Amino acid sequence: MSDEADEIVDPKPDLEETCKPKCVKQWLEYQACSKRVEEDETGHKHCTGQYFDYWACIDKCVAPKLFTLLK
């Protein structure tokens, strides 16, 4: 019986979107790695490091903004 105005909205996804432009370098490194991995036929290559670098950049940008919104 709650109104939509009472619904809790997670601000993190919106904050992540605003931070993505600040992490373009890490995103491009991840994309370049993904392209190299597609060409690997051995199955041994992966882009885990680049993926985590990208999300670490996003999280570092989001954290200060997110914690000011928490009650």
C-alpha positions in Angstrom: 0.0 0.0 0.0 2.9 2.3 -0.5 3.0 5.1 -3.1 5.7 5.2 -5.7 7.0 8.3 -3.9 7.7 6.1 -0.9 9.7 3.6 -2.9 13.4 3.4 -2.2 15.5 4.0 -5.3 19.1 2.8 -5.5 21.2 5.8 -6.6 24.3 3.7 -7.4 23.4 2.8 -11.0 22.8 6.5 -11.9 26.1 7.5 -10.2 27.9 4.8 -12.1 26.6 6.2 -15.4 27.9 9.7 -14.4 31.3 8.3 -13.6 31.8 6.2 -16.7 33.2 9.2 -18.7 36.0 9.5 -16.1 37.1 5.9 -16.7 37.4 5.9 -20.5 41.1 4.9 -20.5 40.3 1.8 -18.4 37.3 1.0 -20.6 39.4 1.2 -23.8 42.1 -1.0 -22.3 39.4 -3.6 -21.5 37.9 -3.4 -25.0 41.4 -3.8 -26.5 42.0 -6.9 -24.3 38.6 -8.3 -25.2 39.5 -8.1 -28.9 42.8 -9.8 -28.3 41.1 -12.6 -26.3 38.6 -13.2 -29.1 41.5 -14.1 -31.4 43.0 -16.5 -28.8 42.3 -20.1 -29.7 44.1 -21.6 -26.7 41.5 -20.3 -24.2 44.2 -19.2 -21.7 44.0 -15.5 -22.2 41.5 -13.3 -20.2 40.8 -9.7 -19.3 40.0 -10.0 -15.6 42.6 -7.5 -14.6 41.3 -4.9 -17.1 37.7 -5.6 -16.1 38.5 -5.0 -12.4 40.6 -1.9 -13.2 37.6 -0.4 -15.0 35.2 -1.1 -12.2 37.7 0.0 -9.5 37.8 3.4 -11.3 34.0 3.6 -11.4 33.8 2.6 -7.7 36.4 5.1 -6.7 34.4 7.9 -8.4 31.0 6.7 -7.1 31.9 6.0 -3.4 32.3 9.6 -2.2 29.0 10.7 -3.9 27.1 7.6 -2.8 28.1 7.8 0.9 26.9 11.4 1.1 23.4 10.2 0.0 23.2 7.3 2.6 21.3 7.9 5.8 
